[in-house]
Amino acid sequence: MDARKSTWLIPSLGLTQIVGWGSMFYAYGILMQPMQTELQLSKPVVVGAYSLALLISGLMSTLAGSIIDRIGGRLLMGAGTVLAALMLAAMSFVHDALGLYLIWAVIGLAMSATLYQPAFAVLTQVFKADFRRAITMLTLFGGFASTVAWPLTQWLLEQYGWRTTWQIYAVANLVICLPVHMLLPAARSIQKTKAAANKDWDLKAVLRQPSFYAVTAAVTLNALVFSAMSLHLMSILHDRGMTPYYAAAIGAMIGPMQVLGRILETTIGKKASTKQTGQFAISLLPVALLLLYAPADWLVLYGLFAILYGMGNGVMTIVRGTLPAELYGREAYGAISGAMATPVTIAFAAGPFVASLLYSVGGGYPGAIVALVAIAATGAILFFFATAAIRPQSEPISQ
């Protein structure tokens, strides 16, 4: 498919990302409490089902990417959408913990087939050399998923209850996402040249490189800290003595700052390589966390925290999507990016638990923040040296 004829693809896939992330990722944060109450389950049990989905999604990332490398995204993403719709509908009939865990386990499969990672692989195939801009534009759409999903889910919950809300999201996946995924280019329409393939790495060659594991570890540590902070930030701000009103205001800044970071990446930062952009963005996290030691009434510094934290997270989403293609080429992008995404997704699932553990071991949030700063700084340093050590994609190791 000619990229010039695919201008519909980015906004259409962007809409599917809003629906997919909204229904399979963000909605549970609103519906979890009423489900917990009606099903008479503990919070760890309810949260554990969701973590299981993230774990399975991460473990399936490499396989999903390999499938797209071979046959394109139409079949995989279409099947993933149908699976998501079936499981979201099944969620409305759940009555016990076993059913909840079985449903979320299958939703994990649907996540691996429909969310950012497979969408990035499709865009990399279609837009070729312009893949970075395409991925950035897609994340601008995806950045609004929480903005749409949280208030919409709350409204649906109040109007119809949690069971009917899940059914509505199931229909949304079928009506909105499935038609888009079924129009994706088939394998035969994705042009690949032998010359391009000869320049690119394959998964086996990449997995023999220690630098790949180093850069993957770096982005995984970064994701772990972001995930840990996502659940604990409000508690940390309250622990620092901030009022609920100001804490909510600081938290509300983060989403727009993620979008702003992505806009700046595609405008001011478009001439920088992904490695350079990543080296800058990953360094923002430890700096931002240090600002949490400011007195609670130093609101300007906490505002600066939200800016650095949000922009860093927003840009790192793009970096994780574009870095594999820049470093290793596009021929095996799906498999390589999937291999990199596996530990990152597991880190997202483990982050809140790790932060709770650090809270207990460190004697409270001040000690936990010290540990998170150390982890984030280690990731930033590792990223700088790991990316510097990787050869350009035009110079692969001989097979």
C-alpha positions in Angstrom: 0.0 0.0 0.0 1.3 3.4 -1.0 1.8 5.6 2.1 0.4 8.5 0.1 -2.9 6.6 -0.3 -2.9 5.8 3.4 -3.7 9.1 5.0 -6.9 7.6 6.4 -4.8 5.0 8.3 -3.4 7.1 11.1 -6.6 8.8 12.3 -8.6 5.5 11.8 -6.0 3.5 13.8 -5.9 6.3 16.3 -9.6 5.9 16.9 -9.1 2.2 17.5 -6.4 3.0 20.0 -8.7 5.3 21.9 -11.4 2.6 22.0 -8.9 -0.2 22.7 -7.0 1.5 25.5 -10.2 3.0 26.9 -12.1 -0.3 27.1 -9.3 -2.7 28.0 -6.9 -0.5 30.0 -8.6 2.6 31.5 -12.2 1.6 32.1 -11.3 -1.0 34.7 -9.9 1.7 37.0 -13.5 3.1 37.2 -15.4 -0.2 37.2 -13.1 -2.1 39.5 -14.6 -0.8 42.8 -18.3 -1.6 42.0 -17.2 -5.0 40.7 -15.2 -5.7 43.8 -18.2 -4.8 46.0 -20.8 -6.9 44.0 -18.5 -9.9 43.5 -17.4 -9.7 47.2 -13.7 -9.9 46.3 -10.7 -8.3 47.8 -8.8 -5.4 46.1 -5.6 -7.5 45.5 -7.7 -10.2 43.8 -9.5 -7.7 41.5 -6.2 -5.9 40.7 -4.4 -9.2 40.2 -6.7 -10.2 37.3 -5.8 -7.0 35.5 -2.1 -7.6 36.2 -2.5 -11.0 34.7 -3.8 -9.5 31.4 -0.8 -7.2 31.2 1.6 -10.1 31.9 0.1 -12.2 29.1 0.1 -9.3 26.8 3.8 -8.8 27.3 4.6 -12.5 26.9 2.8 -12.6 23.6 4.3 -9.4 22.1 7.1 -11.1 20.2 4.8 -13.7 18.6 2.3 -11.0 17.7 5.0 -8.9 16.1 6.4 -11.9 14.2 2.9 -12.6 12.7 2.6 -9.0 11.5 6.1 -9.2 10.0 5.0 -12.2 7.9 1.3 -11.5 7.0 0.6 -7.9 7.9 -1.8 -6.7 10.6 -5.3 -7.4 9.1 -5.8 -10.9 10.4 -4.1 -10.5 13.8 -5.7 -7.2 14.7 -9.1 -8.2 13.4 -9.1 -11.4 15.4 -7.8 -9.5 18.4 -10.8 -7.1 18.2 -13.3 -9.9 18.0 -11.6 -11.5 21.0 -11.7 -8.3 22.9 -15.4 -7.8 22.1 -16.3 -11.3 23.2 -14.4 -11.0 26.5 -15.8 -7.6 27.4 -19.2 -8.9 26.8 -18.4 -12.0 28.9 -17.3 -9.6 31.7 -20.9 -8.4 32.1 -21.8 -12.0 33.2 -18.9 -12.7 35.6 -19.9 -13.8 39.1 -16.7 -15.1 40.7 -12.9 -14.7 40.8 -12.2 -17.7 38.5 -14.3 -16.2 35.7 -12.7 -12.8 36.2 -9.2 -14.2 35.9 -10.1 -16.3 32.8 -11.6 -13.3 31.1 -8.7 -11.0 31.8 -6.3 -13.7 30.7 -7.9 -13.8 27.3 -8.1 -9.9 27.2 -4.3 -10.0 27.6 -4.2 -11.9 24.3 -6.5 -9.3 22.7 -4.2 -6.5 24.1 -1.1 -8.0 22.4 -3.0 -8.1 19.1 -4.6 -4.7 19.0 -2.9 -2.0 21.1 0.2 0.2 20.4 2.7 -2.5 19.6 0.9 -4.2 16.6 -0.3 -0.8 15.4 3.3 0.5 15.4 4.3 -2.6 13.4 1.6 -1.9 10.8 2.6 1.8 10.4 6.3 0.8 10.1 5.4 -1.5 7.2 3.1 1.0 5.4 4.9 4.3 5.9 8.5 2.9 5.6 11.0 5.8 5.9 8.3 8.1 7.4 7.4 5.5 10.1 8.6 7.8 12.9 6.2 10.6 12.1 3.3 8.1 11.6 4.0 6.5 15.1 4.2 9.9 16.7 0.9 11.0 15.2 -0.8 7.7 16.3 0.4 8.3 19.9 -1.2 11.8 19.8 -4.6 10.1 19.3 -3.8 7.4 21.9 -2.9 10.1 24.4 -6.6 11.1 24.6 -7.7 7.6 25.6 -7.8 8.3 29.3 -9.3 11.7 28.8 -12.2 10.1 26.9 -12.5 6.8 28.8 -12.5 7.9 32.5 -15.4 10.4 32.3 -17.3 8.3 29.8 -17.0 5.2 31.9 -18.1 7.1 35.0 -21.1 8.4 33.2 -22.0 4.9 31.8 -21.6 3.4 35.2 -24.0 5.9 36.8 -26.5 5.5 34.0 -26.4 1.8 33.3 -24.3 0.0 35.9 -21.0 -1.8 35.4 -22.4 -4.9 33.6 -24.1 -2.9 30.8 -21.0 -0.6 30.6 -18.9 -3.6 29.6 -21.4 -4.6 27.0 -21.4 -1.2 25.5 -17.6 -1.3 25.2 -17.9 -4.7 23.6 -20.1 -3.3 20.9 -17.8 -0.3 20.5 -14.9 -2.6 19.6 -17.0 -4.4 17.0 -18.5 -1.3 15.4 -15.5 1.0 15.5 -12.4 -1.1 15.6 -13.2 -4.2 13.6 -14.0 -2.4 10.3 -10.7 -0.4 10.5 -8.6 -3.5 11.2 -10.3 -5.4 8.3 -9.2 -2.7 5.9 -5.5 -2.9 6.9 -3.1 -3.9 4.1 -2.7 -7.6 3.5 0.8 -9.1 3.3 0.9 -9.1 -0.5 0.2 -5.4 -0.6 3.1 -4.5 1.7 6.1 -4.0 -0.6 9.4 -5.3 0.6 12.6 -5.3 -1.4 15.4 -7.7 -1.2 17.9 -4.9 -1.0 16.1 -3.5 2.1 15.9 -6.9 3.7 19.7 -7.4 3.2 20.4 -4.2 5.2 18.1 -5.1 8.1 18.7 -7.3 11.1 16.6 -10.3 11.9 15.5 -11.3 15.4 18.1 -14.0 15.8 20.9 -11.6 15.0 19.5 -9.0 17.4 19.1 -11.5 20.3 22.9 -12.3 20.0 23.8 -8.7 20.8 24.4 -7.8 24.5 23.6 -4.2 23.7 20.0 -5.2 22.8 19.5 -6.5 26.3 21.1 -3.4 27.8 18.8 -1.0 25.9 15.8 -3.2 26.7 16.7 -3.2 30.4 17.0 0.6 30.2 13.5 1.2 28.8 12.1 -1.5 31.2 13.5 0.3 34.3 12.0 3.5 33.0 8.6 1.9 32.4 8.8 0.3 35.9 9.2 3.6 37.6 6.5 5.3 35.5 4.1 2.5 36.3 4.9 2.6 40.0 4.2 6.3 40.1 1.0 6.1 38.2 -0.8 4.3 41.1 1.1 6.0 44.0 1.4 9.6 42.9 -1.7 10.9 44.6 -0.6 9.2 47.8 2.9 10.6 47.6 1.6 14.1 47.1 -0.8 13.7 50.1 2.1 12.3 52.1 4.2 15.4 51.3 1.4 17.5 52.9 -0.4 18.7 49.7 -4.1 19.3 49.9 -6.3 17.0 47.8 -7.3 19.9 45.5 -3.7 20.8 44.6 -2.7 17.1 44.3 -5.5 16.6 41.8 -4.5 19.7 39.9 -0.9 18.4 39.7 -2.1 15.0 38.5 -4.4 16.5 35.9 -1.4 18.3 34.3 0.3 15.1 33.4 -1.9 13.9 30.6 -1.7 17.2 28.6 2.0 17.3 29.2 2.3 13.8 27.6 0.6 15.2 24.5 2.7 18.3 24.5 5.9 16.2 24.7 4.7 14.3 21.6 3.9 17.5 19.7 7.4 18.9 20.5 9.0 15.6 19.4 7.4 15.8 16.0 8.1 19.6 15.6 11.1 20.9 17.4 12.7 17.4 17.8 12.0 16.0 14.3 15.6 16.5 13.2 17.0 14.6 16.1 17.5 10.8 15.9 15.4 8.6 18.1 18.5 7.7 20.1 19.1 11.4 20.9 15.5 12.0 21.7 15.4 9.0 23.9 18.6 10.1 25.8 16.9 13.4 26.6 13.5 12.0 27.5 14.6 9.2 29.7 16.8 11.7 31.7 13.7 13.7 32.6 12.2 11.1 35.0 14.9 11.0 37.7 15.1 14.8 37.6 11.3 15.0 38.0 11.2 12.6 40.9 13.8 14.7 42.9 11.3 17.6 42.8 9.0 15.6 45.0 11.2 16.4 47.9 10.2 20.1 47.7 7.9 21.5 50.5 4.2 21.1 49.7 3.6 24.8 49.3 6.3 25.1 46.5 3.7 24.6 43.9 5.8 25.9 41.1 8.3 23.0 41.6 5.5 20.5 41.7 4.1 22.0 38.5 7.6 21.6 37.0 7.5 18.0 38.2 4.3 17.4 36.2 5.7 19.0 33.1 9.0 16.9 33.2 7.2 13.7 34.2 4.4 14.0 31.7 6.6 15.0 28.8 9.2 12.3 29.5 6.5 9.6 29.6 4.8 10.9 26.4 8.1 11.0 24.4 9.3 7.6 25.7 6.2 6.0 24.3 7.3 7.2 20.9 10.9 6.2 21.5 9.9 2.6 22.5 8.0 2.4 19.2 10.5 3.9 16.8 13.9 2.8 18.4 13.8 -0.8 17.1 13.3 0.4 13.5 16.1 3.0 13.7 18.6 0.6 15.3 17.8 -2.6 13.5 15.7 -1.7 10.4 12.1 -2.4 9.5 12.2 -5.9 8.0 11.8 -7.7 11.4 10.4 -4.7 13.3 7.4 -6.5 14.7 9.4 -9.4 16.2 12.2 -7.2 17.5 9.9 -4.5 19.0 7.8 -7.3 20.5 10.9 -8.8 22.1 11.7 -5.4 23.6 8.1 -4.8 24.7 7.8 -8.1 26.6 9.7 -7.0 29.7 8.4 -3.5 29.4 4.8 -4.7 29.6 5.7 -6.9 32.6 7.3 -3.9 34.3 4.1 -2.0 33.8 2.2 -4.8 35.5 4.7 -5.1 38.4 5.4 -1.4 39.0 2.6 -0.6 41.5 3.6 -3.7 43.6 7.3 -2.8 43.5 6.4 0.7 44.7 4.4 -0.8 47.6 7.3 -3.1 48.5 9.7 -0.1 48.4 7.3 1.8 50.6 7.4 -1.0 53.2 11.2 -1.6 53.1 12.1 2.2 52.9 9.9 3.1 55.8 7.5 5.3 53.8 7.4 7.3 50.6 10.6 9.3 51.2 12.6 6.1 51.1 10.6 4.7 48.3 11.3 7.8 46.2 15.0 7.5 46.8 14.9 4.0 45.4 12.8 5.0 42.4 15.2 7.9 41.6 18.0 5.4 41.7 16.2 3.0 39.4 15.2 5.7 36.9 18.8 7.1 36.9 20.2 3.7 36.3 17.8 3.3 33.3 18.9 6.7 31.9 22.6 5.9 32.2 22.2 2.4 30.7 20.2 3.8 27.8 22.9 6.3 26.9 25.7 3.8 26.8 23.6 1.0 25.3 22.3 3.0 22.4 25.8 4.4 21.7 27.1 0.8 21.5 24.6 -0.5 18.9 25.7 -0.5 15.3 23.6 1.3 12.7 20.9 -0.9 11.1 22.8 -0.8 7.8 25.7 -2.8 9.3 24.2 -6.0 10.7 26.2 -8.8 12.0 26.8 -11.4 9.4 24.6 -14.4 9.7 
